């Protein structure tokens, strides 16, 4: 075999080996218990089921995890990143099933909305329809998401499914939003400086290339500066904060106060509005922590796991 071929082979082999040792070192859920991979929940989309590592309950409580990625990237395997390993492993050991789905992502000039929201709801419908086969407890289902996934978790918690897709009969127990966008219009305004920096850094590129760095072309599918009214209307429709009502479920929000991608004002505003209508909300703030827990200390990361596990187990209906 030629030298170049050997190098290529080694590179190909290095990728799965690197992932394996990373997962092993961080105690990733993928290494424990029974996992049902790539179960189709609607045409073209699938989910992974991390079954309990201990059968503690007559029926399995369920926690759905929606991954982050700015609605543009990410996938269901990121349930195995090291931010929530302690949470998922302990909950599986306590008899919970963890479900991690893929959902529609943005493409250039093709917005992910409302399809990604419909997908998030359709995961719940699939769980309802397949509860008997997997022994799911449909009276004990909660949702957790980080960043864009946090937005989706809050949408399925507060909005009515029939606005976006077919209705289901599940009443969720709780929702956990980790640094989630809650008011898309306000977020758009708050991130103007970042957009301006991107525009300046790509100004020397041909216009045809500059477009590909414009987040508007992905999230809205059009230039929001040109059609600002339409952008505002869509931002309102897809913002969780606008669906709060007296029947909304218990909420846990976790946010770093130095988040430069999704400012903490997003969680602060939602928490204030939840309190104003007399509902329960817990807002946990991580001092000096940026988006995706950047700059978080080991103690802060451990505290985050404890907050989530404590909150989830307190919501369990016997």
N, C-alpha and C positions, 0 to 999 in steps of 0.2 A: 504494500500500500504506500502511495506517495505521501511525502511529509505533510503536504497541505491537507490531504484527506484525513490523516491522523489527528491533525490539529482541529479540524472541523468536527470529527467524531468526539474528541475530548470535550470540546465546547458544548456539544449537544448533550453529552452525558453529565456535564457539570451542572446544568440547570436543575434537573430533578434532584440531584444529590445535594445541591445547595439548599433547595427548598426543604428537603427531608431533614437535614440537620438543623435548619432554622426552626422548623416545626417541632423537632425533638427538643431543642434547647428551650423553646418558649412554651412547651406543653400544649400545643395546638389541639383543639377538639377533634381534628381530623384523624388523630392517632389513637383515639379512644372509642370503644364501643361500636355499635352497629350504625352505619350511615347508608342511607338510600340516596344515591347520587342521581342527579338529572332526571327527576320525576316531572313529566310534563304536566303543568297545571292549566295551560291554555296553548293554543297553536303557536309554536315557535318560541315558547318560553318555558323554563323549567325551574325547579327548586330542589334543594338538598334537605334531607331530613336527618338531623342528628338525634337519634333515638336516645332515651334515657339509659344511663349506664347502671342505674338501679331502678327496679320497678317498685316504687314506694306507694303509689296511689292506685285505686281501682281503675281510674282512667287517667290518662297522661295530660297534665296541664301543658299548655303550648305557649312558647314565646317566639314571635316572628321577628327576625332581624332584617331590616332593610339597609343595605350597604350605602356608603357615601360615594362621592365622585363628581359633585357639581352637576348631576343629571347628564353628564357627558361621558363619564368613564366609570370603571369599577365593575365588579361582578360578584356573584354569590360566594365564591371561594374566599373572599376577603373576610368572611366570618372567622377565618383563621389568622387574621393579623393579631398582634400581641396586645391590643388595647383592652380586649374583653375576655381573654382566655380564662381568667379566674372566674368570671361571672358564668360563662357558659359551662365550664367544667363542673362547677359546684351545683349549678341548677340541674344539669343532667344527672349528677349524682343524687340529687334530691327528687328525681323522678320526672323532671321536665323534658319535653321534646323541644328542640330548637329547630326552627325552619328558616332557611336562608334562600330567598328567591332572587332570580334575575328579573329585571324589568326594562321597559323600553328606554333607550338612551337617545340623547340628541344626536342628530347628524347635521352636517352643514346645510343651513337653510331649511332644516326640518326640525321643528320644535318637538321635545319629548312630551309636551303637554297637549291634550289631557291624557294621552295613552299611559304614561307612567303611573298616574293616579288610578286609572282604571285597573291597571295590572295589580297595584297594591291591594285594591279591594278584591280582585279576582282570586288572589291567594287565599283570602279568608273564605270565599265561597268554596274553593277547592277543599279546604280543611273541613268545612261543614259537610260537604258531599262525601268525603272519605274518612270521616271520623270513626266509623265502625271498623273499617279495615285496619286502621293504625291505632285504634283505641284512644283517640284524642278526646279530651274533655272540652266540649264546646262551651261549657259554662266557665271555663278558666283559660281564656286566651288573652294575651297581652301583646303589645307591639313595642319594639325598640328600634330606633334608627339613629344614625349619626350623619350630621351635615345634611346633604340632599335626602338621605334616607330618613333623617329625623323629620324633615318636611313631610315626606310621604306618610310616616307613622302618625304624625299629627293630623294629616288630612283624613286618613281612614278612621281616626279616633273621633273627630269632630263632625265631619261632613256626612251627608246621607249618600249612600252608595249609588242610589238611582240617579243622582245628578251626573254621574260619570259612567256608570255601567249597570249591570243587572243587580237588583237588591239581594241581600242575604239576610238570614235570620239570627245572626250572631250578635250578641251584645258583648263588646270587648270589656275587659276588666280594668285596664289601665294602659297608659302610654308613657314611654320614656323617650324624650328628645335630647340628644347629645349635640351641643352647639348647632341647633336647627334653625334654618330660615323660617320665620313665622309670618313675616309681612314682606312680600316680594317687592312691593312698590317702594317701601322704605329702604329695603336692602339695596335696591337699584340706585337710589339717591345717595346712600351712604358709601357706595363703592365707586362713585364717579372719579375719585382721585386715582384709583387703581386702573380704571379703564383709560383714563387720560395718559397714564404712564405707559400702558401697552401701546396706545396709539402713537405716542411719541417715539417709542423704541422701534416701531415698525414703519415709521413714516418714510424711510428711505427705500422701502420695498415697493415693487410694482403694485398697483391698486388691486390687481387680481389676487395677489398673495396676501395683502393686508386684510382682506375680507375674512380669510381663514383664521385670523387671530381675534376676530370680533366676536365676543361671547354672545352678543345680541343675535347674531346669525344662527346660533345654536339654540339658545333658550327661547327666543321668540320666533325665529325663522324669518325675521325681517329686521330692518333697521329701525329700532325703537325711537331714534331721534327724528326720523322722517314721519313716522306715524305714532306720535307719543300718546294720543288718545286711545288707540287700540292697545298699545302696550300697557297703559294704566288699567284698562278694563280687564285685560287678561291677568295682570298682576293681582288685581283684586279677587278675581274668580279663583285663582290658585293659591291664595294665602290662607293658611289654617286659622289665623287670628280672626278672620271674618266669619267663621262657622261655629264659634263658641256659642253655647246656649246652656240653659239650666240643667240639661240632661247630659252634659259632657262628663267624661269619666276622669278619674284621678290621674294627675299628671306629675311626672318628675322631669325637671329640666336640669341639665348639667352643662356648664359653660365656663370657659376661661375668660378672665376679665381683660386679657390682652389679645383676644382673637382679632386678627386683621382680615380674615376672610368673611366670617359671619360675625359682625360685632355683637357684643353681649347685650346691647340694647334690644336685639331681637327677642332674647329670652326674657329680659326685664319687662318689655312691653306686654308680652303674652301673660307673664305671671301676674302683672298688675290687673290685666283685664279679667283673668280668671278669678282673682280675689274679689274684684268689683261686683261679680254676679254671685258671690257667696259659695264658690266651689273650692275644692281642695287642690293645692298645688305645692310642690316642694321645689325650690330653686337652690341648687348647690353651685357655689361659685369657686372656681379654682384661681387663686391669686397668681398673677404673673404668667399665666398659661395661654399659649397661642392655639390656633386651630389644630385639630388632630392631636391634641395633647402635647404639642411641641413645647419644650422647656419645662414640662411637668417633672417633678421629683418622683422618686420611687414611692415615697410616702403618699403623694397626691394620687398616683396611679392606683395604689392599693386602696386608698380611701374611696376612689371612684367605684371600684369593684364592690366594696362594702355597701355603698349607697344603693347601688342597683340591686344587689341580692336582697338587702333588707327591704327595699321597697317592693320588689316582686313577691317575696314570700308573705309580706303583710297583706297583699291583695288576694291571696288564695281563698276561694270560697269552698268550704267543706261540704 
